[in-house]
């Protein structure tokens, strides 16, 4: 599972072996960036 974060002019992609880790990381980034929701593709 991958998580992609786009912030201003930067984009990062992280790979996780477990979905729960990916979702936790994505949720943390959502909070850090002040976003309303995580979008799953």
ROPADREN-565446 format. One record per residue (C-alpha): residue in one letter; x, y, z. Coordinates in steps of 0.1 Angstrom, whole numbers, padded with zeros to 4 digits, always signed. Each point is the difference from the previous one (the first is absolute). Layout:
REM ROPADREN-565446
AXYZ
...
END
This chain:
REM ROPADREN-565446
X+0000+0000+0000
X+0012+0035-0009
X-0007+0034+0015
X+0005+0031-0021
X+0002+0034+0016
X+0000+0032-0021
X+0009+0032+0019
X+0007+0032-0018
X+0027-0008-0026
X+0010-0033+0016
X-0013-0035-0004
X+0010-0031+0020
X-0010-0036-0003
X+0004-0025+0027
X-0004-0038-0002
X-0014-0021+0028
X-0002-0037+0005
X-0032+0002+0021
X-0031+0020-0009
X-0005+0010+0036
X+0034+0018+0000
X-0008+0017-0032
X-0033+0012+0013
X+0015+0012+0032
X+0027+0020-0019
X-0025+0015-0023
X-0022+0010+0029
X+0030+0017+0017
X+0008+0019-0031
X-0037+0011-0003
X+0001+0014+0035
X+0035+0016-0005
X-0012+0017-0033
X-0034+0010+0014
X-0020-0019-0026
X-0036-0011+0004
X+0004-0036-0013
X+0023-0026-0015
X-0007-0009-0036
X+0005-0037-0008
X+0005-0009-0036
END
